[in-house]
C-alpha cells in the first residue's frame, strides 16, 4: 500500500486507550471538512476504536495500515448533519 495523503499527522504512539481517540477528536475539531489526518498509534485498541469513532461521528476512515505493533489510520473530516 502506498502512503496516503494527509493534511496533518497525529502521533499517539505510546499512548493507551482512550487517549488516541480523544486526541483524534480534538484534532478533527480544528480541521476543515474534507481535510485528512494521519493517526499513528501503537495501542491495539485503536484497531477497534478508530473505526467505531468514524462510524459514530460523520468522519470517513479512508485507509488503515497495520505493521507489527504500528498502526496507521487516515481519517477524512466529515460534515456534521
Backbone torsions as a table, in degrees:
resi	resn	phi	psi	omega
1	UNK	NA	134.4	177.5
2	UNK	-82.9	159.1	178.3
3	UNK	-61.7	139.9	177.0
4	UNK	-87.6	156.2	174.4
5	UNK	-70.4	142.6	174.2
6	UNK	-145.4	139.2	176.3
7	UNK	-79.8	-26.1	175.9
8	UNK	-154.6	164.3	-179.2
9	UNK	-124.0	137.3	179.0
10	UNK	-120.9	112.9	-176.7
11	UNK	-97.5	108.8	179.1
12	UNK	-113.6	16.7	-179.8
13	UNK	-57.8	135.4	-179.9
14	UNK	92.4	-13.5	178.9
15	UNK	-92.4	151.0	-177.9
16	UNK	-111.7	160.6	177.3
17	UNK	-52.1	134.7	9.1
18	UNK	-98.9	8.8	-172.7
19	UNK	-57.5	-44.9	-179.5
20	UNK	-57.9	-43.0	-178.6
21	UNK	-72.2	-36.2	177.2
22	UNK	-63.8	-41.5	178.5
23	UNK	-67.9	-37.5	176.6
24	UNK	-61.5	-46.0	179.7
25	UNK	-59.6	-45.5	179.1
26	UNK	-61.7	-42.8	-179.8
27	UNK	-64.7	-44.6	-178.3
28	UNK	-63.3	-32.1	177.8
29	UNK	-61.5	-29.8	-178.4
30	UNK	-81.9	-13.0	-171.4
31	UNK	-97.3	164.0	177.4
32	UNK	-89.9	152.3	176.4
33	UNK	-55.8	133.1	179.6
34	UNK	94.9	-15.6	177.2
35	UNK	-75.8	155.7	-174.6
36	UNK	-118.9	134.7	173.5
37	UNK	-112.0	136.8	173.4
38	UNK	-98.6	120.4	179.9
39	UNK	-102.3	125.6	175.6
40	UNK	-107.1	131.4	-176.7
41	UNK	-146.9	160.2	174.4
42	UNK	-124.2	-5.5	-179.4
43	UNK	-81.8	118.5	-179.7
44	UNK	-58.5	-23.1	179.0
45	UNK	-63.8	-22.4	179.3
46	UNK	-65.5	-24.3	177.6
47	UNK	-60.9	-30.1	177.2
48	UNK	-94.8	-43.6	-171.3
49	UNK	-69.3	-42.6	-176.4
50	UNK	-65.2	-48.5	176.6
51	UNK	-60.2	-38.5	178.0
52	UNK	-66.2	-40.6	176.7
53	UNK	-58.3	-46.4	-179.4
54	UNK	-66.5	-35.6	178.9
55	UNK	-69.7	-39.0	-177.4
56	UNK	-72.9	-40.0	179.5
57	UNK	-103.9	167.2	-174.2
58	UNK	-83.5	50.3	178.8
59	UNK	-114.5	158.1	-176.2
60	UNK	-116.8	124.0	173.5
61	UNK	-79.4	107.3	-176.0
62	UNK	-77.4	-45.2	-177.1
63	UNK	-160.0	159.9	172.8
64	UNK	-143.2	152.7	-178.8
65	UNK	-141.3	127.4	-179.7
66	UNK	-119.9	122.6	175.6
67	UNK	-133.4	111.0	-177.2
68	UNK	55.0	-116.6	-180.0
69	UNK	-105.1	23.2	179.8
70	UNK	-115.2	123.2	-177.2
71	UNK	-119.7	135.0	178.4
72	UNK	-128.9	137.5	179.4
73	UNK	-133.2	142.0	174.1
74	UNK	-116.6	118.8	-174.2
75	UNK	-122.2	128.9	177.0
76	UNK	-97.2	130.4	-179.9
77	UNK	-69.2	129.6	178.8
78	UNK	-97.8	175.0	-179.5
79	UNK	-97.3	136.0	178.4
80	UNK	-69.0	139.5	-180.0
81	UNK	-68.9	NA	NA
